[in-house]
């Protein structure tokens, strides 16, 4: 077969396999046998291997995945991937409608859909080809999991027809059907492997696996339920989803138009009963206003669209016995009481433990050892005790007394004014606090040192390290002396520690574990004060002057640097060569594109809330200021700008940029 014929055959097989995938995984129709399908796929892979110049990232052959490990890059969502507000009663639904009627007095229709219990995904298509798949992430930045998504056969790599937009996104939920999940666990039982807990966690975990060839073996599926972009075929969400179905997407058949809230409630009541007969998990109903222009009028809050809400079904609840209570110590010294329960099956998982949060919660429930308690999953995820069956108590039942001393170091506990939790104040001598701070220090978002929790425990228990900074003085010989460490693993740990010396300063500051200093706060402080010395010597008043740094954060920073042991850690980090000052070229340039430029935000925006835009400015190295001055670099302007601000920027000749221009600044 010559080159032209091979190219023609490759195109022919690709088109056939795209068609058969859609028929089988979307329409549930089988036109050829598995054997015939596999023969075609093998022929395609052989031809593509022989003709690498005909490579196509959206070929059906890419669905088998790759054995190479993936590094997930974080990318900016073109449109924020917001979560929905939850409602739990008819009254809350009427409140949702009442709020919207004030902003949108005209008539509108609702669309009701099932709320699928899986992992959210946003797919981007350009010229009919899948080009990117992002997880929700923090709603602004998501992980690029395109290679893993291509292994899911119900997701089209190439769209059918020609009437789709040139560039658009479609969002949905990755899930595992009950049958596929049961089959996975059947195989794991046969192989002596621990079973997966539930379909939702397994689906989410599969998306983040480093090896896409393993992902390809998982029975992942995908429902698509929302399209977003500039040139959509219709102003109706419902009509857009029907078009998406024609283009090859797996759009759920269970979708209903409702003229009023009474019809919405009927839909909810029907599926609250019928959900038990579905072949996949749902945890509620999503209610959307159908008209896209009306959606835009309503806009969104910082976290959620105003034009949609989810009605959450009442969580599954079971009764079991409280056997005992443990008290766990966190890295900040916070004490968390945890109930040990007689194992009980709840929402697909076996529950043995549940958080009791704090002493106030225990007193509120009047909970006692040997009580029969009611357990449910908050948001269908985290087990919590919601009630006690007091009628079944025995005569010797005793009121529970909360502990007064740390269960680890026996230090007397304290409870700070205005806080619900008790704390162990022995920061330097309480083992779980020491280990917890080191685990935070090495975590991926901090210093990204490749050590497991068990390694930290072994290093501390052996006396090799007493704090985070001691990691930088370990030798290979020290590590080889630990149980289960061989030459290669010892070298890997030493290399990982050495590599962390190049982590930018704002992540080092976050890694120190100063109370209330999260990732964003650390970046803000570093962009202003530049060095560890400046931060160490800053007063509460000086710290408060930094935008969005309040008194609580400022006091916590000053307290941290007033403790000799913390100062000793800083000194050791300096000696070891860890980055303790802002050096531009050591920071990820993609996170420093705005490079200290000052922005004032004014008006309302189409795709982002003002809070989201502020977060993006800080994330990419810029500064937010509340008032315009000669030092302002840009006015980020939406609709309905205040006339006084507009006049002032014109007088000072400050550039005015739109939301679209701003996003282009940080993406290009």
C-alpha positions in Angstrom: 0.0 0.0 0.0 1.5 3.4 -1.0 1.5 6.5 1.1 -1.6 8.0 -0.4 -3.6 4.8 0.1 -2.3 4.4 3.6 -3.4 8.0 4.4 -6.8 7.3 2.9 -7.2 4.1 4.9 -6.2 5.9 8.1 -8.8 8.6 7.5 -11.4 5.9 6.7 -10.7 3.9 9.9 -10.7 7.0 12.0 -14.1 8.0 10.7 -15.5 4.5 11.2 -14.2 4.3 14.8 -15.6 7.8 15.7 -19.0 6.6 14.4 -18.9 3.3 16.2 -17.9 5.0 19.5 -20.8 7.4 19.2 -23.2 4.6 18.4 -22.1 2.4 21.3 -21.2 4.8 24.1 -23.7 7.6 23.5 -26.6 6.0 21.7 -26.2 2.5 23.3 -26.3 0.8 19.9 -23.8 -1.8 18.6 -23.2 -2.0 14.9 -20.1 -4.3 15.0 -18.7 -6.9 17.4 -15.9 -6.1 19.9 -13.7 -8.4 17.9 -14.3 -6.4 14.6 -13.8 -3.1 16.5 -10.5 -4.3 18.0 -9.2 -5.4 14.6 -9.9 -2.0 13.1 -8.2 -0.2 16.0 -5.2 -2.5 15.7 -5.0 -1.7 12.0 -5.2 2.0 12.7 -2.5 1.9 15.4 -0.2 -0.1 13.0 -0.7 2.4 10.2 -0.2 5.4 12.4 3.0 3.9 13.8 4.2 3.4 10.3 3.2 6.9 9.3 4.1 9.2 12.2 3.7 12.3 10.0 -0.1 11.5 9.9 -0.4 11.9 13.7 -3.7 13.3 14.9 -4.2 14.1 18.7 -7.9 13.4 18.2 -7.5 10.0 16.5 -9.5 7.1 18.1 -6.1 5.5 18.8 -5.4 8.1 21.5 -8.2 6.7 23.6 -5.9 3.8 24.7 -3.8 6.3 26.8 -0.1 6.4 27.3 2.2 4.7 29.8 4.2 7.9 30.4 3.6 9.8 33.6 1.7 13.0 33.2 2.4 16.4 34.8 -0.9 18.3 35.1 -0.5 22.0 34.2 -2.8 24.5 35.7 -4.6 26.6 33.1 -7.0 29.5 33.3 -10.7 28.8 32.6 -12.0 31.0 29.8 -15.1 31.5 31.9 -15.2 30.9 35.7 -16.3 27.4 36.6 -18.6 28.4 39.5 -20.4 26.0 41.8 -24.1 26.2 42.5 -25.8 27.4 45.7 -27.7 24.7 47.4 -31.3 24.6 48.5 -32.9 22.0 50.8 -36.6 22.9 51.0 -39.5 24.3 49.0 -39.3 27.5 51.0 -35.7 28.0 49.9 -36.8 27.5 46.3 -39.4 30.2 46.6 -36.7 32.5 48.1 -34.5 31.7 45.1 -37.4 32.8 42.8 -38.3 35.8 44.9 -34.7 37.1 44.7 -34.6 36.7 40.9 -38.0 38.3 40.4 -36.7 41.5 42.0 -33.9 41.7 39.4 -35.9 40.1 36.5 -39.6 40.9 36.7 -40.3 39.5 33.3 -41.6 35.9 32.7 -39.1 33.1 32.3 -39.0 29.3 32.0 -37.0 26.9 34.1 -35.0 23.9 33.0 -34.7 20.9 35.4 -31.9 18.4 35.2 -30.5 15.7 37.4 -27.5 16.7 39.6 -24.9 14.0 38.8 -22.5 12.8 41.5 -19.1 12.8 39.9 -16.3 15.1 38.9 -16.9 18.3 37.0 -15.1 18.9 33.7 -14.9 21.6 31.1 -14.2 20.6 27.5 -13.1 23.1 24.9 -13.7 22.5 21.1 -12.1 24.4 18.3 -13.2 23.8 14.7 -15.0 20.7 15.9 -12.0 19.1 17.6 -11.4 18.6 21.4 -8.4 20.8 22.3 -8.5 21.0 26.1 -10.1 19.5 29.2 -9.9 21.2 32.6 -11.0 20.2 36.0 -12.9 22.7 38.1 -9.9 23.5 40.3 -10.5 26.7 42.2 -13.1 27.9 39.7 -10.5 30.1 38.0 -7.6 27.7 37.4 -8.1 24.0 36.6 -5.8 21.1 35.9 -5.3 20.2 32.3 -6.4 16.5 32.1 -6.9 16.3 28.3 -4.9 13.1 27.9 -7.0 11.3 30.5 -10.3 12.7 29.1 -9.5 11.3 25.6 -9.7 7.8 27.0 -13.4 8.2 27.8 -15.2 6.9 24.8 -18.5 8.7 25.3 -16.6 12.1 24.9 -16.3 12.9 21.2 -12.8 13.8 20.0 -14.3 15.1 16.7 -17.8 16.6 16.4 -20.4 15.5 13.9 -22.0 17.9 11.4 -20.7 21.4 10.6 -23.1 23.8 12.4 -21.2 24.0 15.7 -19.4 27.2 16.9 -15.8 27.7 15.9 -14.7 27.9 19.5 -16.8 26.9 22.6 -16.8 25.1 25.8 -19.2 22.4 27.1 -19.3 21.4 30.7 -20.4 18.2 32.4 -19.8 15.5 34.9 -17.4 12.5 34.7 -19.0 9.5 36.6 -18.8 5.8 36.9 -22.1 3.8 36.5 -23.1 1.3 39.2 -22.4 -1.7 37.0 -18.9 -0.6 36.0 -18.1 0.3 39.7 -19.3 -3.1 40.9 -17.2 -4.9 38.2 -14.1 -2.9 39.2 -14.5 -4.0 42.9 -15.2 -7.6 41.9 -11.8 -7.6 40.1 -10.0 -6.0 43.0 -11.5 -8.5 45.5 -10.3 -11.4 43.3 -6.8 -9.9 43.2 -6.7 -9.2 46.9 -6.8 -5.4 46.5 -8.8 -3.1 48.7 -12.1 -2.1 47.2 -12.9 1.4 46.0 -15.0 3.4 48.4 -17.6 4.9 46.1 -18.1 5.8 42.4 -17.7 9.6 42.9 -14.3 9.5 44.6 -13.1 6.9 42.1 -14.1 9.0 39.1 -12.4 12.1 40.6 -9.3 10.1 41.4 -9.1 8.5 38.0 -9.1 12.0 36.3 -5.9 12.9 38.3 -4.0 9.6 37.7 -0.6 10.1 36.2 -0.8 7.2 33.8 -3.5 7.6 31.1 -3.3 4.0 30.0 -4.6 3.0 33.4 -7.4 5.6 33.2 -8.4 4.0 29.9 -9.2 0.8 31.8 -11.6 2.6 34.1 -15.4 2.5 33.1 -15.6 6.3 33.1 -18.6 8.0 31.4 -19.6 11.6 30.9 -22.9 13.6 30.7 -22.7 17.1 29.3 -25.1 19.7 30.5 -24.0 23.2 29.8 -22.6 25.1 26.8 -20.7 28.4 27.0 -19.2 30.6 24.3 -19.9 33.6 22.1 -21.6 32.2 19.0 -23.9 29.6 20.4 -26.7 28.3 18.1 -29.6 29.5 20.3 -30.5 31.9 23.1 -32.2 28.9 24.9 -30.1 26.6 27.1 -32.5 23.7 26.3 -32.1 24.2 22.5 -28.4 24.5 22.8 -28.2 21.1 24.5 -30.4 19.5 21.8 -27.8 20.9 19.2 -25.0 19.4 21.3 -26.7 16.0 21.2 -26.7 16.2 17.4 -23.0 17.1 17.4 -22.2 13.8 19.2 -22.3 14.7 22.9 -23.8 12.5 25.5 -26.6 14.9 26.7 -28.9 13.4 29.3 -32.4 12.5 28.2 -33.7 13.5 31.6 -34.2 17.2 31.1 -37.5 19.0 31.4 -38.9 22.5 30.7 -41.0 23.9 33.6 -43.3 27.0 33.3 -43.3 27.6 37.0 -41.9 26.6 40.4 -44.8 24.2 41.0 -43.7 22.1 38.0 -40.1 22.2 39.2 -41.3 20.8 42.6 -43.2 18.0 40.9 -40.0 17.1 39.0 -38.0 17.1 42.3 -40.5 14.9 44.1 -40.6 12.4 41.2 -36.8 12.0 41.0 -36.4 11.9 44.8 -38.2 8.5 44.6 -37.1 7.3 41.2 -33.4 8.1 41.7 -33.0 4.7 43.4 -33.8 3.1 40.0 -31.1 5.0 38.1 -27.9 3.2 37.0 -25.7 6.0 38.3 -25.6 8.3 41.4 -27.3 11.7 41.7 -27.6 13.8 44.8 -30.2 16.4 43.7 -31.8 18.4 41.0 -30.3 21.4 39.1 -32.8 24.2 38.3 -31.7 26.8 35.6 -33.4 29.7 33.9 -33.5 28.7 30.3 -33.0 32.1 28.5 -29.3 33.0 28.2 -30.0 36.7 28.0 -32.0 36.5 31.2 -29.1 34.6 32.8 -26.7 37.4 31.9 -29.1 40.0 33.4 -29.1 38.1 36.6 -25.4 37.6 36.6 -23.5 36.0 39.4 -22.2 36.4 42.9 -18.5 35.8 43.8 -19.1 32.1 43.9 -22.3 31.2 42.2 -24.6 32.1 39.3 -27.9 33.8 40.4 -29.8 32.1 37.6 -29.3 28.6 38.8 -29.5 26.6 42.0 -29.4 23.0 43.1 -32.0 21.2 45.2 -30.1 18.7 47.4 -32.0 15.6 48.4 -32.1 14.7 52.0 -28.9 12.9 52.9 -29.1 9.2 53.6 -29.1 8.6 57.4 -28.3 5.5 59.4 -28.3 4.6 63.1 -25.3 3.0 64.8 -23.6 2.8 68.2 -21.0 5.3 69.4 -18.2 3.1 70.9 -15.6 5.7 72.0 -14.2 9.1 71.2 -10.6 9.9 70.2 -9.1 13.4 70.3 -6.8 14.3 67.4 -4.2 17.1 67.5 -3.7 19.1 64.3 -0.6 21.0 63.2 -1.9 24.2 64.7 -2.6 22.5 68.0 -6.4 22.4 67.4 -8.1 19.5 69.1 -10.8 17.6 67.1 -13.0 15.0 68.8 -13.7 12.0 66.5 -16.4 9.4 67.2 -15.5 5.7 66.7 -18.7 3.9 65.5 -19.9 0.4 65.0 -19.2 0.0 61.2 -22.3 0.9 59.2 -23.0 1.2 55.4 -23.9 4.7 54.4 -24.4 6.0 50.8 -22.2 3.3 49.4 -19.3 3.4 51.9 -18.6 1.8 55.3 -18.5 4.5 58.0 -16.5 3.8 61.1 -15.6 7.3 62.3 -17.3 10.7 62.3 -16.1 14.2 63.3 -17.7 15.8 66.4 -16.0 19.1 65.6 -15.7 20.6 69.1 -16.9 20.6 72.7 -19.9 22.9 71.8 -21.2 20.4 69.3 -20.9 17.6 71.9 -22.8 19.6 74.5 -25.4 20.6 71.9 -26.1 16.9 71.1 -25.6 15.8 74.7 -23.7 12.9 73.1 -22.4 10.0 75.3 -20.4 6.9 74.9 -22.6 3.8 74.1 -25.4 6.1 72.7 -27.1 5.1 69.5 -26.5 7.9 67.1 -27.8 9.0 63.7 -25.1 9.5 61.1 -25.4 11.2 57.7 -23.0 12.4 55.1 -22.8 16.2 54.9 -23.0 17.0 51.2 -23.0 13.2 50.7 -19.2 13.2 51.5 -18.2 13.7 55.1 -19.9 11.6 57.8 -21.3 13.6 60.7 -23.5 12.8 63.8 -26.7 14.7 63.6 -28.7 13.2 66.4 -28.9 10.9 69.4 -31.6 8.3 70.3 -31.8 9.2 74.0 -34.7 6.9 74.7 -32.4 3.9 74.4 -29.9 5.0 77.0 -29.1 2.8 79.9 -29.3 3.9 83.6 -25.5 4.1 83.9 -25.1 6.6 81.0 -22.8 9.4 82.0 -22.5 12.9 80.6 -19.3 13.2 78.5 -16.6 15.4 80.0 -14.4 17.1 77.4 -10.6 16.6 77.9 -8.6 19.3 79.7 -5.1 18.1 78.7 -3.5 17.3 75.4 -3.8 13.5 74.6 -0.3 13.5 73.1 1.9 15.7 75.4 -0.4 16.2 78.5 -0.2 20.0 78.3 -3.2 21.8 79.6 -5.5 22.9 76.8 -6.6 26.5 76.1 -9.6 27.9 74.4 -9.1 31.3 72.8 -11.8 33.9 73.1 -14.2 33.8 70.1 -13.1 30.4 68.9 -14.9 27.0 69.1 -11.9 24.7 69.4 -9.6 23.9 72.2 -5.8 24.1 71.5 -2.7 22.6 72.8 -0.3 25.5 73.3 2.9 23.3 73.4 3.9 24.1 69.8 7.5 23.0 70.2 7.0 19.8 72.2 3.8 18.2 71.0 4.7 15.5 68.4 1.6 15.7 66.2 2.0 19.5 65.9 5.7 19.1 64.9 4.9 16.4 62.4 1.9 18.3 61.1 3.9 21.4 60.4 6.6 19.5 58.6 3.9 17.7 56.5 2.5 21.1 55.6 6.0 22.4 54.8 6.7 19.6 52.3 3.2 19.6 50.7 2.8 20.1 47.0 1.5 23.6 47.2 4.3 24.6 49.6 7.9 23.2 49.1 6.8 20.1 47.1 9.2 17.7 48.7 8.5 14.1 47.8 8.2 12.5 51.2 5.2 10.5 52.5 3.6 11.0 55.9 5.3 7.8 57.2 8.7 9.2 56.2 8.1 12.4 58.2 7.1 10.3 61.2 10.2 8.1 60.9 12.5 11.1 60.6 11.0 12.8 63.7 10.7 9.6 65.8 14.4 8.8 65.0 15.5 12.2 66.1 16.9 13.1 62.7 14.8 16.2 62.4 13.0 18.4 65.0 11.6 21.0 62.6 11.1 21.7 58.8 14.5 23.3 58.4 16.4 20.2 59.6 15.4 18.5 56.4 18.1 20.5 54.6 20.8 19.1 56.8 20.0 15.4 56.2 22.5 13.2 54.4 21.9 10.1 52.3 23.5 8.1 55.1 21.0 9.4 57.6 18.1 8.3 55.4 19.6 4.9 54.6 19.6 4.2 58.4 15.8 4.4 58.3 13.7 1.2 57.8 12.5 0.6 54.2 14.9 3.1 52.6 17.3 1.9 49.9 19.9 3.7 47.8 17.4 4.9 45.2 14.7 6.1 47.5 17.3 7.9 49.7 18.8 9.6 46.6 15.3 10.6 45.5 14.5 12.3 48.8 17.8 14.2 48.9 17.3 15.4 45.3 13.7 16.5 46.1 14.9 18.5 49.2 17.7 20.1 47.1 15.3 21.0 44.3 13.0 22.7 46.8 15.6 25.4 47.4 14.5 26.9 44.1 10.8 27.2 45.2 9.8 30.9 45.1 9.6 32.9 48.3 5.8 33.3 48.5 5.5 29.5 48.6 8.2 29.3 51.3 6.3 31.8 53.4 3.1 29.8 53.0 5.1 26.6 53.9 6.1 28.1 57.3 2.6 27.4 58.4 1.9 30.8 60.0 -1.7 30.9 61.2 -4.1 32.6 58.7 -1.4 33.0 56.1 -2.6 31.0 53.1 -1.3 30.9 49.5 -2.9 34.2 48.4 -2.0 36.1 51.6 1.6 34.9 51.4 1.8 36.1 47.8 0.4 39.5 48.7 2.8 40.0 51.6 5.8 38.9 49.5 4.9 41.2 46.6 4.9 44.1 49.1 7.7 43.4 51.6 10.0 41.4 49.3 12.3 39.8 52.0 11.9 37.6 55.1 13.8 40.3 57.1 11.2 43.0 56.1 8.4 40.6 57.1 10.1 39.7 60.3 10.6 43.3 61.3 7.2 44.6 60.2 4.8 45.9 62.9 1.1 45.2 63.0 0.4 48.7 61.8 2.7 48.3 58.8 1.2 44.9 57.9 -2.4 46.2 58.0 -1.4 48.9 55.4 -1.0 46.0 52.9 -4.2 45.6 50.9 -6.5 42.9 52.3 -4.3 42.2 55.3 -6.4 42.5 58.4 -5.5 42.8 62.1 -5.9 39.1 62.8 -3.5 38.1 60.0 -1.0 40.9 61.0 -1.1 39.9 64.7 -0.5 36.2 63.8 2.6 37.1 61.7 4.1 39.3 64.4 3.4 36.5 67.0 5.2 34.0 64.8 8.3 36.0 64.5 8.4 36.8 68.2 9.1 33.1 69.1 12.8 32.1 69.3 12.3 28.6 67.9 10.7 30.1 64.7 13.5 32.5 64.3 15.9 29.6 64.6 14.1 27.8 61.8 14.4 30.9 59.6 18.2 31.1 60.3 18.6 27.5 59.3 16.6 28.0 56.1 18.9 30.9 55.3 22.0 28.8 55.8 20.6 26.0 53.6 20.0 28.3 50.7 16.1 28.3 50.6 14.7 31.4 48.8 13.8 34.0 51.4 13.5 37.0 49.2 11.5 37.9 46.1 13.6 37.2 43.0 11.6 37.8 39.8 13.3 35.2 37.6 12.8 32.5 40.2 9.1 33.0 40.2 6.9 31.3 37.6 6.6 34.0 35.0 3.1 32.8 34.2 2.2 33.8 37.8 4.0 37.2 37.6 2.7 38.6 34.4 1.3 41.7 36.0 4.6 42.3 37.8 3.5 44.7 40.6 1.2 46.8 38.4 -1.6 48.6 40.2 -5.3 48.2 39.2 -8.5 49.8 40.2 -11.7 47.9 39.4 -14.9 49.7 38.7 -18.3 48.7 37.2 -20.0 45.3 36.6 -18.6 42.5 34.5 -20.0 39.9 32.2 -17.9 36.8 32.9 -16.2 37.4 36.3 -17.2 38.9 39.6 -15.2 41.8 41.1 -13.8 39.4 43.7 -12.6 37.0 41.1 -10.9 39.7 39.2 -9.2 40.9 42.4 -8.0 37.3 43.0 -6.6 37.1 39.4 -4.7 40.4 39.8 -3.0 39.1 43.0 -2.5 35.6 41.5 -0.6 37.1 38.6 1.6 39.5 40.6 -0.5 42.7 40.5 -1.9 44.9 43.1 -5.5 46.0 43.9 -6.1 49.5 45.1 -9.4 51.0 46.1 -8.8 54.6 44.8 -7.3 56.1 41.8 -4.0 57.9 42.1 -1.0 58.9 39.9 0.5 55.4 40.8 -2.5 53.5 39.3 -1.4 51.7 36.1 -4.9 50.6 34.9 -8.6 51.1 35.4 -10.2 47.7 34.8 -13.7 48.9 33.7 -17.0 47.1 33.3 -20.4 48.6 32.8 -21.8 51.5 34.9 -18.5 53.0 35.9 -18.8 55.8 38.5 -18.5 59.1 36.6 -16.0 60.6 39.2 -13.6 57.7 38.6 -13.9 58.0 34.9 -13.2 61.7 35.1 -10.2 61.2 37.3 -8.5 58.5 35.1 -8.9 60.7 32.1 -7.4 63.6 33.9 -4.4 61.4 35.0 -4.2 59.7 31.6 -4.5 56.3 33.1 -5.3 53.5 30.6 -8.8 52.0 30.7 -9.0 48.3 29.9 -12.0 46.0 29.5 -12.5 42.6 31.1 -11.6 40.9 27.8 -8.4 42.9 27.5 -7.4 42.1 31.1 -7.9 38.3 30.6 -5.8 38.6 27.4 -3.0 40.2 29.5 -2.7 37.3 31.8 -3.3 34.5 29.2 -0.9 35.7 26.5 
